[in-house]
Amino acid sequence: MSQIKIANLQKSFGDFTAVKNSNLTIKDKEFFVLLGPSGCGKTTTLRMIAGLELPTSGEIYLGEEEVGMLRASERDIAFVFQLFALYPHMNVRNNLSFPLKMQGYSKQDIKNRVEEAAKLLRIDHILNSNISSLSGGDRQRVALGRALVRRPKAFLMDEPLGTLDAEFRELMCLELKKLHIEIGATTVYVTHDQLEAMSLADRIAVMDGGEILQADEPSIIYNKPKTKFVASFIGSPGMNFISLEHGISKDQSSIEIDETKFEIPKQFEESKENKNYFGIRPENLTLTDEDGLKGFIYGVEYLGSRKIITVKTKVGEIKVRTDVSKKVKINENVQVKPSNNNIIIFDGSTDKSLKSEFMNNG
C-alpha cells in the first residue's frame, strides 16, 4: 500500500474550474474521506487520482512515483463506483475473476484470490449466483471484492453506498471499516453524507467550490472548524450563527448580543470588519430562566433520546439540542445561553475562524 499526494492540483473544463490548486497528503493505510456537497470537486479529484481524468495542472504521487499523466491502467489503483459496474451476464465468481484474467494470472492464483476475497466479504456462499438475483448489499460486496482481488496500492471509492437504503448503508459502513482494518489498504472515499464520513474516516477533507477548506481528524473537523462553511456543513443540525454588527478585538473575552453579555474564549486575533459571526453548536447551548438570549419556542424535533428545540430570537432562529426529558411547549418564552466555552468567532470578510483560547487549547 502507498501514500497518495496531490500538489497544486487543478482541473478546468473550459472556463469552469472544478478543482482549484489542491494540496493533500493521504497517509499509507489511511481511510481518507473527501466530503462536500454536489459539485464541490470531490469526485473530479478522485477521478484524477484514478487516472480517469487528466489534471489541467499539478502533480499526483502514488508512493514516490509521479503518476499524473499515466493512464488508469498504468496506476496500481482499484476503483469502486456508486453503480457497482458489474457484468450482469457473469456470475459472482466470474465477476471477481475478470480483472485477474485480464492481467494474465494463472488459474490457481485466480481461484485462491477469489476465494480469499469472497470469504473476507462473506460472499463465498453466492459465488455461483447470477448478479441479477443479488440484493443491493451483496452486489456492493461483489464490487468491493472485484477491487480487492487485485491487491492494489490504493482503493478509490466514489459514493459506493449511495444507492443503498438507510439500513444497508449503516451495515455496509461497519463492513467497510472492518474490511479496511483487516487489509490495511490506503482508501480514498468520496461522499456527500457527513454522517457516513464521520463514522468511516481516519481523516476528512471538506471541499466546497473546488477547494479543500480543511483536512483533519473527524473530531477536529467537528469541534474546531476552520471556516463557517465547514461549521455549517458538519453536524446535524449544523452550527448556529449569530451576526455581530461590530469588530472583534485582540484579547476580547466577552461580547454583547441583544443586550445580553456572553463570555467568549480570549481572542488571539482581531477582526476589524463591522460584521462577524458568533458560532456555537446546538449541544453547547442550554435553556435557562435568566441571563440568556430571550426568545420563544418555535419548533421541536424528537430524535430518540434527544430533541432539537428551535428558539426564535431577535437575532434569528437558534437550535438547542437537549435531553428528551426536557419539557417545553410551542410559543413558550425561554432564554438561551452557552453551557460551556466552545464558542467560535468567524471573520465576516473571510468566513475563517479567528484564533482563540478555545481553538488553540480546547
C-alpha positions as CSV (number, residue, x, y, z in Angstrom):
1,M,0.0,0.0,0.0
2,S,1.1,3.6,-0.6
3,Q,0.9,7.2,0.4
4,I,-1.0,9.4,-2.1
5,K,0.0,13.0,-2.5
6,I,-1.5,15.8,-4.7
7,A,0.3,19.0,-5.2
8,N,-1.2,22.2,-6.7
9,L,-3.8,20.0,-8.5
10,Q,-6.2,21.9,-10.8
11,K,-8.8,20.8,-13.3
12,S,-10.7,23.1,-15.6
13,F,-13.5,22.3,-18.1
14,G,-13.4,25.3,-20.5
15,D,-14.0,28.4,-18.4
16,F,-15.2,26.4,-15.3
17,T,-12.6,25.3,-12.7
18,A,-13.8,22.2,-10.9
19,V,-10.7,21.8,-8.7
20,K,-8.6,24.7,-7.6
21,N,-4.9,24.3,-6.7
22,S,-5.5,21.5,-4.2
23,N,-2.7,20.1,-1.9
24,L,-3.2,17.0,0.1
25,T,-1.3,14.1,1.5
26,I,-3.1,10.8,2.3
27,K,-1.1,8.6,4.5
28,D,-0.2,4.9,3.9
29,K,-3.1,2.6,5.1
30,E,-5.3,5.6,5.9
31,F,-9.1,5.7,5.4
32,F,-9.4,9.2,3.9
33,V,-12.8,10.8,3.0
34,L,-13.4,13.6,0.5
35,L,-16.6,15.2,1.8
36,G,-18.7,18.0,0.4
37,P,-21.9,19.0,-1.5
38,S,-22.7,18.1,-5.1
39,G,-20.4,19.9,-7.5
40,C,-17.7,20.7,-4.9
41,G,-14.9,18.9,-6.9
42,K,-14.6,15.8,-4.7
43,T,-15.4,13.3,-7.5
44,T,-13.2,15.1,-10.0
45,T,-10.3,15.0,-7.6
46,L,-10.9,11.2,-7.1
47,R,-11.1,10.6,-10.9
48,M,-7.8,12.5,-11.4
49,I,-6.1,10.3,-8.7
50,A,-7.5,7.2,-10.5
51,G,-6.4,8.4,-14.0
52,L,-9.9,8.7,-15.3
53,E,-9.4,12.5,-15.7
54,L,-6.1,14.2,-16.6
55,P,-5.2,17.3,-14.5
56,T,-5.0,20.7,-16.1
57,S,-2.0,21.3,-13.9
58,G,-0.4,20.0,-10.8
59,E,1.1,16.6,-9.7
60,I,-0.2,13.3,-8.3
61,Y,2.1,10.9,-6.5
62,L,1.4,7.3,-5.7
63,G,4.2,6.4,-3.3
64,E,7.3,8.1,-4.7
65,E,6.1,7.9,-8.4
66,E,4.5,10.9,-10.1
67,V,1.5,9.4,-12.0
68,G,-0.4,12.5,-13.1
69,M,-0.1,11.7,-16.8
70,L,-0.2,7.9,-16.6
71,R,-3.3,6.1,-17.9
72,A,-5.6,4.5,-15.3
73,S,-4.4,1.0,-16.4
74,E,-0.9,2.0,-15.6
75,R,-1.7,3.0,-12.0
76,D,-1.9,0.3,-9.3
77,I,-5.3,1.6,-8.1
78,A,-8.7,-0.1,-7.8
79,F,-11.9,2.0,-8.3
80,V,-15.3,1.2,-6.8
81,F,-18.2,3.1,-8.4
82,Q,-21.5,4.1,-7.0
83,L,-23.5,2.0,-9.5
84,F,-21.4,-1.2,-8.9
85,A,-20.3,-1.6,-12.6
86,L,-20.7,-5.3,-12.5
87,Y,-21.1,-7.6,-15.6
88,P,-24.8,-8.8,-15.5
89,H,-24.1,-11.8,-17.8
90,M,-21.5,-13.2,-15.5
91,N,-22.0,-14.9,-12.1
92,V,-20.3,-13.7,-9.0
93,R,-17.2,-15.9,-9.4
94,N,-16.6,-14.7,-12.9
95,N,-17.1,-11.0,-12.0
96,L,-14.4,-11.4,-9.3
97,S,-12.1,-13.3,-11.6
98,F,-12.4,-11.0,-14.6
99,P,-9.7,-8.3,-13.6
100,L,-7.2,-11.1,-12.8
101,K,-7.8,-12.9,-16.1
102,M,-7.2,-9.6,-17.9
103,Q,-3.8,-9.3,-16.1
104,G,-2.8,-12.8,-17.0
105,Y,-2.8,-14.5,-13.6
106,S,-2.8,-18.3,-13.5
107,K,-6.0,-20.3,-12.9
108,Q,-4.8,-21.4,-9.4
109,D,-3.8,-17.8,-8.4
110,I,-7.2,-16.6,-9.6
111,K,-9.0,-19.3,-7.7
112,N,-7.1,-18.6,-4.5
113,R,-7.5,-14.8,-4.6
114,V,-11.2,-15.0,-5.5
115,E,-12.0,-17.5,-2.6
116,E,-9.9,-15.4,-0.2
117,A,-11.8,-12.2,-1.1
118,A,-15.2,-13.9,-1.1
119,K,-14.5,-15.4,2.4
120,L,-13.4,-12.0,3.7
121,L,-16.5,-10.3,2.3
122,R,-18.8,-13.2,3.4
123,I,-20.0,-13.9,-0.2
124,D,-18.3,-17.3,-0.6
125,H,-21.8,-18.9,-0.5
126,I,-23.0,-17.0,-3.5
127,L,-20.0,-17.4,-5.9
128,N,-22.1,-19.3,-8.4
129,S,-25.1,-16.9,-8.2
130,N,-26.2,-14.6,-11.0
131,I,-25.7,-10.9,-10.4
132,S,-29.4,-10.2,-11.2
133,S,-30.5,-12.3,-8.3
134,L,-28.5,-10.5,-5.6
135,S,-29.6,-7.8,-3.2
136,G,-28.0,-4.3,-3.3
137,G,-25.8,-5.1,-0.3
138,D,-24.5,-8.3,-1.9
139,R,-23.9,-6.5,-5.2
140,Q,-21.8,-3.9,-3.4
141,R,-19.8,-6.7,-1.7
142,V,-19.1,-8.2,-5.2
143,A,-18.0,-4.8,-6.5
144,L,-15.6,-4.4,-3.5
145,G,-14.4,-8.0,-4.0
146,R,-13.5,-7.3,-7.6
147,A,-11.3,-4.4,-6.4
148,L,-9.9,-6.4,-3.5
149,V,-8.7,-9.4,-5.6
150,R,-6.2,-7.2,-7.4
151,R,-4.4,-6.2,-4.1
152,P,-3.7,-2.7,-5.4
153,K,-1.7,0.1,-3.7
154,A,-4.9,2.1,-3.1
155,F,-8.7,1.8,-3.2
156,L,-10.7,4.7,-4.5
157,M,-14.5,4.6,-3.8
158,D,-17.0,7.1,-5.3
159,E,-20.1,7.1,-3.1
160,P,-20.3,3.3,-3.1
161,L,-23.2,3.2,-0.7
162,G,-25.3,5.9,-2.4
163,T,-27.8,3.6,-3.9
164,L,-28.5,1.6,-0.8
165,D,-31.3,2.2,1.7
166,A,-30.5,3.6,5.2
167,E,-30.4,0.1,6.9
168,F,-28.0,-1.3,4.3
169,R,-25.8,1.8,4.3
170,E,-25.4,1.6,8.1
171,L,-24.5,-2.1,7.8
172,M,-22.1,-1.5,4.9
173,C,-20.3,1.3,6.8
174,L,-19.5,-1.1,9.5
175,E,-18.4,-3.7,7.0
176,L,-16.2,-1.2,5.1
177,K,-14.5,0.0,8.3
178,K,-13.8,-3.6,9.4
179,L,-12.5,-4.6,5.9
180,H,-10.2,-1.6,6.0
181,I,-8.7,-2.6,9.3
182,E,-8.3,-6.2,8.2
183,I,-6.5,-5.5,4.9
184,G,-4.8,-2.2,5.9
185,A,-5.4,-0.6,2.5
186,T,-4.9,3.1,1.6
187,T,-8.5,4.1,0.9
188,V,-9.9,7.4,-0.6
189,Y,-13.7,7.6,-0.2
190,V,-16.0,10.2,-1.7
191,T,-19.3,11.1,-0.1
192,H,-21.7,14.0,0.4
193,D,-23.1,12.3,3.6
194,Q,-21.3,13.8,6.6
195,L,-22.6,11.1,9.0
196,E,-21.0,8.4,6.7
197,A,-17.8,10.4,6.6
198,M,-17.6,10.9,10.4
199,S,-18.2,7.2,11.1
200,L,-15.7,5.9,8.5
201,A,-12.8,8.3,8.2
202,D,-9.4,8.5,9.9
203,R,-9.3,12.0,8.4
204,I,-11.7,14.1,6.3
205,A,-11.1,16.8,3.7
206,V,-14.1,19.1,3.4
207,M,-14.5,20.6,0.0
208,D,-16.6,23.4,-1.5
209,G,-16.3,25.3,-4.7
210,G,-13.4,23.2,-5.9
211,E,-11.3,24.0,-2.8
212,I,-10.2,21.9,0.2
213,L,-11.3,24.0,3.1
214,Q,-10.0,21.8,5.9
215,A,-8.4,18.3,6.2
216,D,-8.3,16.9,9.8
217,E,-9.5,14.1,12.0
218,P,-13.3,13.9,12.4
219,S,-13.3,15.3,16.0
220,I,-11.2,18.3,15.0
221,I,-13.4,19.0,11.9
222,Y,-16.4,18.9,14.2
223,N,-15.1,20.8,17.2
224,K,-12.7,23.2,15.6
225,P,-13.9,24.0,12.1
226,K,-11.7,26.5,10.2
227,T,-14.4,28.1,8.2
228,K,-18.1,29.0,8.5
229,F,-18.9,26.6,5.7
230,V,-17.3,23.6,7.4
231,A,-19.0,24.5,10.7
232,S,-22.4,24.6,9.0
233,F,-21.9,21.5,6.8
234,I,-20.7,19.2,9.6
235,G,-23.2,18.4,12.3
236,S,-26.9,17.5,12.3
237,P,-28.1,20.2,12.7
238,G,-25.1,22.4,11.8
239,M,-23.6,25.1,14.0
240,N,-25.7,28.1,15.0
241,F,-24.5,31.5,13.7
242,I,-25.4,34.9,15.1
243,S,-24.4,38.0,13.2
244,L,-22.3,40.5,15.1
245,E,-22.5,44.1,13.8
246,H,-19.1,45.1,15.2
247,G,-15.5,44.2,15.1
248,I,-13.7,41.8,17.4
249,S,-10.5,43.0,19.2
250,K,-7.5,41.1,20.3
251,D,-7.7,39.8,23.9
252,Q,-11.5,40.3,23.9
253,S,-13.2,37.8,26.3
254,S,-16.9,38.9,26.2
255,I,-19.4,40.0,23.7
256,E,-22.9,41.6,23.8
257,I,-25.8,40.2,21.8
258,D,-29.2,41.8,22.0
259,E,-28.3,43.5,25.3
260,T,-27.1,40.2,26.8
261,K,-23.4,39.7,27.7
262,F,-21.8,36.4,26.8
263,E,-18.3,35.2,27.9
264,I,-16.2,34.1,24.9
265,P,-12.8,32.4,24.7
266,K,-10.0,35.0,24.8
267,Q,-9.3,36.1,21.2
268,F,-5.7,35.9,19.9
269,E,-6.7,37.5,16.5
270,E,-8.8,40.5,15.7
271,S,-11.3,41.3,13.0
272,K,-11.8,45.0,12.1
273,E,-14.8,44.1,10.0
274,N,-18.1,45.5,11.2
275,K,-19.8,42.2,10.6
276,N,-18.6,38.9,12.1
277,Y,-20.3,35.7,13.3
278,F,-20.7,34.1,16.7
279,G,-20.8,30.3,16.3
280,I,-21.9,27.6,18.7
281,R,-23.2,24.1,18.3
282,P,-26.7,23.1,19.5
283,E,-25.4,20.8,22.2
284,N,-23.4,23.6,23.7
285,L,-26.5,25.6,24.5
286,T,-29.0,25.3,27.3
287,L,-32.4,26.8,28.0
288,T,-32.4,28.9,31.1
289,D,-34.7,31.2,33.1
290,E,-32.3,34.1,33.3
291,D,-29.1,35.7,31.9
292,G,-29.7,34.4,28.4
293,L,-30.8,35.5,25.0
294,K,-34.6,36.0,25.1
295,G,-36.9,34.2,22.6
296,F,-39.7,31.7,22.3
297,I,-40.1,28.0,21.3
298,Y,-40.8,27.9,17.6
299,G,-40.3,24.1,16.9
300,V,-39.5,20.8,18.5
301,E,-37.9,17.8,16.7
302,Y,-37.7,14.4,18.5
303,L,-34.6,12.3,17.8
304,G,-34.9,9.3,20.1
305,S,-33.1,10.1,23.3
306,R,-32.5,13.7,22.2
307,K,-34.6,16.5,20.8
308,I,-33.8,19.7,18.8
309,I,-35.6,22.8,20.0
310,T,-35.8,25.8,17.7
311,V,-35.9,29.1,19.5
312,K,-36.9,32.3,17.7
313,T,-35.0,35.3,19.0
314,K,-34.4,38.9,17.8
315,V,-31.1,37.8,16.2
316,G,-32.6,34.8,14.4
317,E,-33.5,31.2,14.9
318,I,-31.3,29.2,17.3
319,K,-31.3,25.4,17.6
320,V,-30.7,23.8,21.0
321,R,-30.1,20.1,21.5
322,T,-31.5,18.8,24.8
323,D,-32.3,15.6,26.6
324,V,-35.7,14.2,25.5
325,S,-37.0,14.6,29.1
326,K,-36.8,18.4,28.8
327,K,-40.4,19.7,28.8
328,V,-41.2,22.6,26.5
329,K,-44.2,24.0,24.8
330,I,-44.6,25.7,21.4
331,N,-44.6,29.6,21.9
332,E,-43.2,29.2,25.4
333,N,-40.9,32.1,26.4
334,V,-37.4,30.9,27.1
335,Q,-33.8,32.2,27.3
336,V,-30.8,30.6,25.7
337,K,-27.2,30.7,26.9
338,P,-23.9,28.7,26.2
339,S,-23.3,25.8,28.6
340,N,-19.5,25.9,28.0
341,N,-16.8,27.9,26.3
342,N,-17.0,26.2,22.9
343,I,-17.7,29.4,21.1
344,I,-16.0,30.3,17.8
345,I,-15.9,33.7,16.2
346,F,-15.8,33.8,12.4
347,D,-14.4,36.7,10.5
348,G,-17.1,38.4,8.4
349,S,-14.9,39.1,5.4
350,T,-13.1,35.7,5.1
351,D,-15.5,33.4,6.9
352,K,-12.5,31.9,8.6
353,S,-12.4,31.3,12.4
354,L,-10.4,33.7,14.4
355,K,-7.7,32.1,16.6
356,S,-8.8,32.0,20.2
357,E,-8.1,30.3,23.5
358,F,-10.6,27.6,22.6
359,M,-9.3,27.0,19.1
360,N,-5.7,26.6,20.5
361,N,-6.4,24.7,23.7
362,G,-10.0,23.4,23.6
